[in-house]
Amino acid sequence: MPSQEKWRASIAFDILSSPFYFGAVSSPESPLRVHLRAYRERAHLSRAELGSRAGLSRQAIHQIETGATVPSTRIALHLARVLGVRVEDLFALPDPPLTAWWRGAGPARPGVRVRLAQVGRGWLALPLQGEAGLQTAADGLTTHADGGLVQVTPLGEGADLERTAVVCGCDPALGLLAATLGREDHGGRVLWQPASSLDALRTLARGEAHAAGLHLYDSLSGESNAPAVRRELGGRDVHLLTLWDWEQGLIVAPGNPLGVRGPADLASGRVRLVNRDVGAGSRVLLDTWLDRAGVKAERRLHLPGYTSVVGSHLDAARAVAQGQADAAPGPEFAARALGLDFVPLQRERYDLAVPAEYVTHPGVQALLQAARSPAFQTEQRALGGYTITHPGDLWQVVA
């Protein structure tokens, strides 16, 4: 028998005699992480072409790539030789389960898809929820829950998880930055967690994030962000890095039918407001504007809609768009996003607060690199109201 035919017969014998041949021993969960497809496509080979070179059928290659078949040692070595890589590149044992702090709104339960990140010495499990969660690949599945802790079986590469930064903040441009990192290799990954500015800072203070985006204007000092950082993270060295400025003001209906021009119109009581939650930067600004118009705290409570709160800039704009309110404090991009009008009142800093120990984190550095990208800046400016100068530059260190 010719040598090539002997090889094919030998390989066929390996497959047929293996207890893992095709579906003979199958499991809904493969005991291996299989990267064969990625390396095959990198070599520009079809399944049939790789099978021909390796003495296997196209169907056998498909079974191995999908994890339905675990190859014998001999087959794995031959596939690696054909592709010019190591066996460890093609096949790897799954990472062992890890223990993580549950950071979902409700109680933890088994079988939940989560994203993972290491903050300090601990792991965080962030559940994938809602429509966005259905469109995002999970890092792991919860297998056991015990109070605030969960056991998670990782689905991805451990190295990717260690390069992942959790960034909290209210500006969806942070989410846009995170998505940019998904399209390009910046050496790190970012998980954006929407949160109002004060909540973002407190999440950072609890050790549940690497960085916080914030816009908190202090009317007493006329300074942005630094006073709040001193108050919430006192005793830690925190780097305040410039991201961008944005235009803040009042979101109103198309055509501005009530002719709203500023806080004095709100003081009249004829304009129905929708407000942001306590700790949101836009609510802080609204109170500052009303103070300047002579509307003090006790009187503000009686303004129509002042005590009606929503949790995000887009929710505030949506309330105006749906006729539930006549005006809402917020940034220009939120008004533009829903085809509303906007009354500009104040330009404001939006900074990234990063504790000193996380400044060099790969995910944080990747976010800053992406923020400096001309392509991202062009896209962000198109959202409306943003002025982008020197993103990622150190503004000050707050201790």
N, C-alpha and C positions, 0 to 999 in steps of 0.2 A: 504494500500500500504506500503511495507517495507520502512524503513527510507532511505536506499540508493537510492531506486527508486524514492522516493519523492524528494530527493536532485537533482537527475539527471533531473527529470521533472521540478523542479524549475529553474535549470540552463538553461534548454532548453527554458523555458518561458522567462527568462531574455534575452537570445540571440534573440529569435524570435520577442520579443516585443520591442527590442532596435532599435532606428532609425539608429544605426550604424551597424546593422546586415549585415555581409558580404559586398556585393557591394551596398547595398541599399543607403547608403550615402558614396560615395567614393570621394577621392580627390587625384590628383597626388602628393600632398605633405601632409604627415601625420602631424596632429597637435601635435603629441607626438614623443619623441625619445624613441624607444622601445628596451629594452635590454633583452627581454624574452629569445631569442635564446641563448645568452651567458650564462645566468644562468641555462637554461635547459641543455646545453651541459656540464656545470661545474658539474651538478648533474648526468651526464651520463644517461640521459633519452632521448628516442626518442620522436618525436611529439606524436606518438600513445600512448606511456607510460604516458607522462604527461597528455594527453587528458583523458586517462582512470582514472587517479587519480583525475583529476579536474572535471570529468563529462562532458567533451567536446569531440568533434570529432577531429581526426588528422587534418582534413581540417580547423576546427575552429582555432586550434593552429597556423597553417600555416598563416591563414589570419591575426591573431593578430600579429605574428612575423614580417610579411612583411609590417604592417601598413595599410593594406587594410581594417581592421576592428578595431574600437576603442572599447575596452571592457567596459562593464558597471562597476560601482564601485564594485558591488558584485562579479563579475567574477574576477576583478583585485585583490581584497582582497583574494579570494580563491586561485588564482594562487600563490600569494605571500606566503600564508600559506603552500601550498604544497611544495614549493621550500625552505621554511625556510628563507625568506628574507623580506624586506620591500617593499611595493608597490612602493615607490620612487626609489627603486633599479631597478625595472622592467620597470617603465614608468616615464618619466620626460618631463616637458614642454621645448620646444626649447628655446635656448638663444635668447634674443632680438637682432635685427639688431644692428650692431656697425658701427661707422664711422672710416675709415682708410685712411691713405695716400697711394695713388696709386704708385707703384714702378715698373710699366711695361715700356717697351721700347716705346710703342705707346700709343695713347690716351685710356682712360678708357671707357668701355661700359658695359651695363647690361648683365648679364648672363655669366660672365667669371668665370671659376674655379680658386680659389686662395688659397694660403697658408697664414696663419696669424701669426703674432708675435707682442708682445707688447714690445716696446723699450722706456724706460722712461715712460712717461705718455701717449704716443700715440701708435696707432696701425698701422702696416704696412700690406698692401695687396700685395703679391708677386704672379703674375700670373703664372699659370702652362702652359708652352708652349712647343712645339716641341715633339719629341718622348718620352723624359723622362717625360714630363708632362702627357702624356697619361697613364703612368705606375704608377702614384703617386696619392694617395687619396687626395682630396681637403679638406680644412678646412672650406670653405664657397663659396658662390656664390654672385657676385656683383648684386645689384638690382637697383642702381641709381648712376650716375656719375655726379660730379659737379667740373669741373676743375681738381685739383690734389687730390680731395677727392672722396671716393666712400662709398656707403652704402653696407654692406656685411651681408648676413644672414649666421650665423655659422652653420656648419653641424656636428661639433664634440663637444667634451667636453671643457668647458671654462678652466678648470684646466690644461689641456694639453697645451692649447695656452699660458697660463701664465708661463709655464715651458719651453717655446720654446726660443732658442737663435738663432739669425741670425749671421752667421760667413761668412765673405768674404775672398777671397784669391784665388791664382792661382793654388794651388796644389790639384789635384784630390784626393789625400789621405785624404783631409778634407771631400770630398764627401763620401769616403769609411768609414770614422769615423761616419758620419751622418747615413749611412746605417747600421752600426754596432749597433747604438742606436735603430734603428728600429727593430732589431732582438732580442735585449736583453733589459731588464728593468734597466736602469741606473738612473732613477729618473728625466730625462729631455730629451729634444728633441733639435736637431740642424737642421736648414735650411742652407745649404751651397749655397752661391751665388758666382759663379766664377767671379773673378775680378783680374786684375793685381795688384801688390803690392801697388803702389801709389794710384790707384783708391780705393783699399780696405781701405787704411788709410783715404782717404778723405770721403768715405762713413761713416766710423766710426766717423769722425769729425763732419759730418752733423747730427749725431744722428740717423742713419738708420741701425745700426748694433750694436751688443754687443761686437764683437771681430773681429780682422783682422789678417789673416795669411800673413806674409811678409818675403821677402828676398831682402833687399836693401843695397848693399855694398857701403860704402862711401870711395872712393879712397883717399881722402885727409887725413882722420884720420885712415884709415885701419880698421874702426869699422863697424859692421853690424847693421842695423835697428835702433839703438838708435838715431843717428842724424836725420833720417827722421821722427821719432816719435816726437822729440823735435820741428822740423820745422812745422809739420802738426797739432799737438795737443798740442802746447805750452800752459802752464798754467793749464793743467790737469795732475793729477797723473795717469800714465799709467803703468801697470805691463807688463813687457816683460817676457813671460813664454817660456821656452825651449820646442820645439816640437821635432825637429830632425835636423841632418845635411844631406845634399845631395851633390852629385857630379855634378858640372856644367861644361860644355864644349861645344864642337861643334858636332852637329848631322850631320852625313854624310851618303852617300849611302852605301849599303852593299859592303864590300870589300874595301871601301875607295879608289875608282878608281883614284882620283886625288892626293892621298898621302898627304892629309891635316894633318899637325902636330901641327899647332898653328896659332896665329894671323899674323905671318910673311907671311904665305901662303895667307891669306886674303888680305894683303897689296899689293900683286903682281898684283891683278886685274884679275887673271885668274879663280877665284872661284866665282860663282854666289851665293849671299847670299839671304836669306829671314830673315827679322828682326822682332823683337817684337815691340809692340806699345810703345809709349813714356810713361814712368812711370813703365814699366815692369822691374822686377829685372834682367832678362836675358839680356835686352838691356843695362842696366847700366853696367853689367859685360862686355858685348861686347865692349862698349866704353872704359872701363878701359883697356882691353887687347890690343885694337888698340892704345890707348895712349902710352902704354908701348912699343909697336912696332914702335912708331914714327909716327903713322897716326893720325894727329890732326883733329879737328872737321870739318874744311872746306874740307879737302881732303876725309874724310869719306863719305861725301855726293856723291862723284863721284865713289865710289866702286860699282861694279855691284850688284844690288839688295838691297843695304843698305836701300833705302827709301821704299822698298816693305815690308809692315808690315802685321802681322797676330795677332789674338787676344788671342791665347793660346799656351801652350807648344805643345799640340798634333796637332794643326793646323800647327805649324812650322815644326814638324816632317812629317806631311802629305805632305807638299809642297816638301820636299826632296824625300819622297817615290814616289811621282808622277812625279819626274823629273823636277819640276818647279824651283828648286834651288839645288845647290851642297852642301850647308852647312847652318846650322842655329844654333844660340846660344840656349842652353836649358839644362835641366837636363837629366841624364842618363835614367831614367825610360821612358821618351818619346821616346827615340831612341829604347829601347827594345820593347816597346809596338807595334811598327810597323816594327820590324825586321831589324832595321838599325844599322849601326856602330856608335861608339861614341869615341870622342877624349877628354879625361878628362883634364881639365885645372885648376880647383879650387874647393876646398871643401868649402861649404857655410852653414851658419846657416839658419834655417827656424824657425821663432819664432811666437808666438801668442801675439798680442798686445791687452790688455784688460784694459779699464778704471777702476779705483779702484772701482767704484760703481757697476760694473758688475762681479767682481771677484767671488762673492759667488752665482751668478745666477745659478739656477739648470741646465740649459742647458749648460752653460760653464763648470760647474763642471762635468757634465756627459761626455762631450767631453774629458776632461782631464783624467777622470777615464777610458774611453774607450781607450785612447792613451797609457795608462799604461798596457793594457791587453796583456798578452803573445800571445794570438791567433791573435790579430790585428797586433802586431809587426812582427810575423812570416809571415803573409800575406803581410805586407808592404815591408819587406826585399826582398821578392820574386819578387817585382816589379823592383828592381834593383837600385843601387846607393845610398840607404839610410843607414845612420848610426844612430841608435836610442839609446840614453843614457839619462837617467833621464827626460823623457818627463813629462811636467807639472810643473817642478821645476822653482821657481822664479829666473830669471837671474839678472834682475835689475828693479828698479822703476825709470821711467823717468818722470820728472816734468817740 
